[in-house]
Amino acid sequence: MSDKDFREFDPEETTADISDEVIEEVTGQNNKNNTDSENDDNEKKPTEFCYMCRRPDTIAGPLIKLAPGMSVCSECMQRTFDSMGSFGFGGGDNSKSNVDMSKMPNISFLNLGSLFGEGPKIKNAHGPSSANKEEDRPAPAIDINNIIPPHKIKAMLDEYVVGQDYAKKVMSVAVYNHYKRVATGTMDDIEIEKSNMLMLGPTGSGKTYLVRTLARLLDVPLAITDATSLTEAGYIGDDIESVVSKLLAAAGNDVERCQQGIIFIDEIDKLAKKKNANQRDVSGESVQQGMLKLLEGADVEVPIGASSKNAMVPTTTINTRNILFICGGAFPAMDEIIKARLNKHSSMGFMADLKDKYDDDKNILQKVTVEDLREFGMIPEFIGRLPIVFATESLDEDMLVRILKEPKNAIIKQYQKLLELDEVKLEFEDEALHAIARKAIDKKLGARGLRSIIEEFMLDIMYEIPKDDNIGQVIITEDYIEKKGGPRILVRTMGMIPEKVAVQ
């Protein structure tokens, strides 16, 4: 700027007498100062968003602070007051001036979890927002062209589960038909019914392990729950809808994926009708009746992240039409019911069978019928919604030995891996494996008892190995299992064959 631009200002001088360069430079400097001041204000005051409509304060206007970190715009606050007025808590014309704060509804009307943004988020929930975004929905989890055929499902189960060929075949066919039904919906307007299953079997025979392995191979969400905790609605315990809520949690709160999952209800035999009819059976027959619509297929309102519904927990609607239900139980005393039925018509005459003919039949549960289940205490309506009924085999000594060493994650392989980390090789003699199987049969725990038996005699070995770096190999013998001797331990030697040492 020239020196004449800094001359004294004359009030009588008009703006026309001031040069255009001066006006332009002064105006630009003022605009720059205003812009800098606005930037400073923006840096000091970050943009806030309304918790209800998610609009910024630059659009919605000044926000009303209700709590630290929570602000609501005036429009959302007014709509809240209007909605309360429509329920009779405000004035007759739903105006803000007529809102009676003394009649404010209690906190049960508010979902604090979603209000603070801390509640679980529901994916793919049906609503106005999702209806307008069809392109954002993920592809269906089950594709008719990618459904694994039954023989391949059974082959995959064979890698993890020993024996139980009939049970694996039944489950493979049922799951294959079920997911064909899910993928196709209807075929020529013929609706295919669900392939829900009822699985019987003694404890430790692999019922839960079969279902867990099946769900992992199919990559579908799985929920495992016990029927012992279920009660009729209104009583202390888990509501019937809680089984679907667990499946929703297993699916990552994804509604679409949850509606194509598997629910395994264990200990289903505990829901049998009680013999004493003088008191209300809130955890038996009532639960069976409450599960009828759940098994058949219905829209169920389930809580999110909780086992029971209340005013503080958000809920969502799940359709159970395409959810596969598998019920399992040991059904104690069922063998006596089956024996009584089999011996009822052949107890007298020349062609009569001996009453103890079926006493040594370890797989008598495979002869179960619907009449036997009704005699046990299951109501006909419940049995009718579980059309596929089968039983697992009892485990004998040879099957237990195979369980110890053949599956991919066999128990022996687990311990061999643990000692391998210490650079020690672990081996089991065949006689030792049979001794372990005999002990498990004596305990009547099935395959579940194998781990406890091995853990008992491996305790001292796993305690001593880290103390001695010279141990190179441990061989478990039958005498050690029978507590008549010790294992054989091979000690590392430099350039020589390992020396055999017996540890008592």
Secondary structure as the mmCIF struct_conf table of DSSP 4:
data_model
#
loop_
_struct_conf.conf_type_id
_struct_conf.id
_struct_conf.beg_label_comp_id
_struct_conf.beg_label_asym_id
_struct_conf.beg_label_seq_id
_struct_conf.end_label_comp_id
_struct_conf.end_label_asym_id
_struct_conf.end_label_seq_id
HELX_RH_3T_P HELX_RH_3T_P1 ASP A 3 PHE A 6
BEND BEND1 ARG A 7 ARG A 7
HELX_LH_PP_P HELX_LH_PP_P1 GLU A 8 ASP A 10
TURN_TY1_P TURN_TY1_P1 PRO A 11 GLU A 12
HELX_RH_3T_P HELX_RH_3T_P2 THR A 15 ASP A 17
BEND BEND2 ILE A 18 ILE A 18
HELX_RH_AL_P HELX_RH_AL_P1 ASP A 20 LYS A 44
BEND BEND3 LYS A 45 LYS A 45
STRN STRN1 PHE A 49 PHE A 49
TURN_TY1_P TURN_TY1_P2 TYR A 51 CYS A 53
STRN STRN2 PRO A 56 PRO A 56
HELX_RH_AL_P HELX_RH_AL_P2 ASP A 57 ALA A 60
BEND BEND4 PRO A 62 PRO A 62
STRN STRN3 LEU A 63 ALA A 67
TURN_TY1_P TURN_TY1_P3 PRO A 68 GLY A 69
STRN STRN4 MET A 70 CYS A 73
HELX_RH_AL_P HELX_RH_AL_P3 SER A 74 SER A 86
TURN_TY1_P TURN_TY1_P4 PHE A 87 GLY A 88
BEND BEND5 PHE A 89 GLY A 90
TURN_TY1_P TURN_TY1_P5 GLY A 92 ASP A 93
HELX_RH_3T_P HELX_RH_3T_P3 LYS A 96 ASN A 98
HELX_RH_3T_P HELX_RH_3T_P4 MET A 101 LYS A 103
HELX_RH_3T_P HELX_RH_3T_P5 ILE A 107 PHE A 109
BEND BEND6 LEU A 110 LEU A 110
HELX_RH_AL_P HELX_RH_AL_P4 LEU A 112 LEU A 115
TURN_TY1_P TURN_TY1_P6 PHE A 116 GLY A 117
BEND BEND7 GLY A 119 GLY A 119
HELX_LH_PP_P HELX_LH_PP_P2 PRO A 120 ILE A 122
STRN STRN5 LYS A 123 LYS A 123
BEND BEND8 ASN A 124 ASN A 124
BEND BEND9 GLY A 127 GLY A 127
HELX_RH_AL_P HELX_RH_AL_P5 PRO A 128 ALA A 131
TURN_TY1_P TURN_TY1_P7 ASN A 132 ASN A 132
HELX_RH_3T_P HELX_RH_3T_P6 GLU A 134 ASP A 136
BEND BEND10 ARG A 137 ARG A 137
HELX_LH_PP_P HELX_LH_PP_P3 PRO A 138 PRO A 140
BEND BEND11 ALA A 141 ALA A 141
TURN_TY1_P TURN_TY1_P8 ILE A 144 ASN A 145
BEND BEND12 ASN A 146 ASN A 146
HELX_LH_PP_P HELX_LH_PP_P4 ILE A 147 PRO A 149
HELX_RH_AL_P HELX_RH_AL_P6 PRO A 150 ASP A 158
TURN_TY1_P TURN_TY1_P9 GLU A 159 TYR A 160
BEND BEND13 GLY A 163 GLY A 163
HELX_RH_AL_P HELX_RH_AL_P7 ASP A 165 THR A 184
STRN STRN6 THR A 186 MET A 187
TURN_TY1_P TURN_TY1_P10 ASP A 188 ASP A 189
STRN STRN7 ILE A 190 GLU A 191
HELX_LH_PP_P HELX_LH_PP_P5 ILE A 192 LYS A 194
STRN STRN8 MET A 197 LEU A 200
TURN_TY1_P TURN_TY1_P11 THR A 203 GLY A 204
BEND BEND14 SER A 205 GLY A 206
HELX_RH_AL_P HELX_RH_AL_P8 LYS A 207 LEU A 218
TURN_TY1_P TURN_TY1_P12 ASP A 219 ASP A 219
STRN STRN9 LEU A 222 ASP A 226
HELX_RH_3T_P HELX_RH_3T_P7 ALA A 227 SER A 229
STRN STRN10 LEU A 230 LEU A 230
TURN_TY1_P TURN_TY1_P13 ALA A 233 GLY A 234
BEND BEND15 TYR A 235 GLY A 237
STRN STRN11 ASP A 238 ASP A 238
TURN_TY1_P TURN_TY1_P14 ILE A 240 GLU A 241
HELX_RH_AL_P HELX_RH_AL_P9 SER A 242 ALA A 250
TURN_TY1_P TURN_TY1_P15 ALA A 251 ASN A 253
STRN STRN12 ASP A 254 ASP A 254
HELX_RH_AL_P HELX_RH_AL_P10 VAL A 255 CYS A 258
TURN_TY1_P TURN_TY1_P16 GLN A 259 GLN A 260
STRN STRN13 ILE A 262 ASP A 266
HELX_RH_3T_P HELX_RH_3T_P8 ILE A 268 LEU A 271
BEND BEND16 ALA A 272 ALA A 272
HELX_LH_PP_P HELX_LH_PP_P6 LYS A 273 LYS A 274
BEND BEND17 LYS A 275 LYS A 275
BEND BEND18 ASN A 278 GLN A 279
TURN_TY1_P TURN_TY1_P17 VAL A 282 GLY A 284
HELX_RH_AL_P HELX_RH_AL_P11 GLU A 285 GLY A 290
TURN_TY1_P TURN_TY1_P18 MET A 291 MET A 291
HELX_RH_AL_P HELX_RH_AL_P12 LEU A 292 GLU A 296
STRN STRN14 ASP A 299 PRO A 303
BEND BEND19 ILE A 304 SER A 308
TURN_TY1_P TURN_TY1_P19 ALA A 311 MET A 312
BEND BEND20 VAL A 313 VAL A 313
STRN STRN15 THR A 315 ASN A 319
HELX_RH_3T_P HELX_RH_3T_P9 THR A 320 ASN A 322
HELX_LH_PP_P HELX_LH_PP_P7 ILE A 323 ILE A 323
STRN STRN16 LEU A 324 GLY A 329
TURN_TY1_P TURN_TY1_P20 PRO A 332 ALA A 333
HELX_RH_AL_P HELX_RH_AL_P13 MET A 334 ASN A 343
TURN_TY1_P TURN_TY1_P21 LYS A 344 HIS A 345
BEND BEND21 SER A 346 GLY A 349
TURN_TY1_P TURN_TY1_P22 PHE A 350 MET A 351
HELX_LH_PP_P HELX_LH_PP_P8 ALA A 352 LEU A 354
TURN_TY1_P TURN_TY1_P23 LYS A 355 ASP A 360
TURN_TY1_P TURN_TY1_P24 LYS A 362 ASN A 363
HELX_RH_3T_P HELX_RH_3T_P10 ILE A 364 LYS A 367
HELX_RH_AL_P HELX_RH_AL_P14 VAL A 370 PHE A 376
TURN_TY1_P TURN_TY1_P25 GLY A 377 GLY A 377
HELX_RH_AL_P HELX_RH_AL_P15 PRO A 380 GLY A 384
TURN_TY1_P TURN_TY1_P26 ARG A 385 ARG A 385
STRN STRN17 ILE A 388 ALA A 391
HELX_LH_PP_P HELX_LH_PP_P9 THR A 392 LEU A 395
HELX_RH_AL_P HELX_RH_AL_P16 GLU A 397 LYS A 405
BEND BEND22 GLU A 406 PRO A 407
TURN_TY1_P TURN_TY1_P27 LYS A 408 ASN A 409
HELX_RH_AL_P HELX_RH_AL_P17 ILE A 411 GLU A 420
TURN_TY1_P TURN_TY1_P28 LEU A 421 GLU A 423
STRN STRN18 LYS A 425 PHE A 428
HELX_RH_AL_P HELX_RH_AL_P18 ASP A 430 LYS A 443
TURN_TY1_P TURN_TY1_P29 LYS A 444 LYS A 444
TURN_TY1_P TURN_TY1_P30 GLY A 446 ALA A 447
HELX_RH_AL_P HELX_RH_AL_P19 ARG A 448 GLU A 464
HELX_RH_3T_P HELX_RH_3T_P11 ILE A 465 LYS A 467
TURN_TY1_P TURN_TY1_P31 ASP A 469 ASN A 470
STRN STRN19 ILE A 471 ILE A 476
HELX_RH_AL_P HELX_RH_AL_P20 GLU A 478 ILE A 481
TURN_TY1_P TURN_TY1_P32 GLU A 482 LYS A 483
BEND BEND23 LYS A 484 GLY A 485
STRN STRN20 ARG A 488 VAL A 491
HELX_LH_PP_P HELX_LH_PP_P10 ARG A 492 ARG A 492
TURN_TY1_P TURN_TY1_P33 MET A 494 GLY A 495
BEND BEND24 MET A 496 MET A 496
HELX_LH_PP_P HELX_LH_PP_P11 ILE A 497 PRO A 498
STRN STRN21 GLU A 499 ALA A 502
#
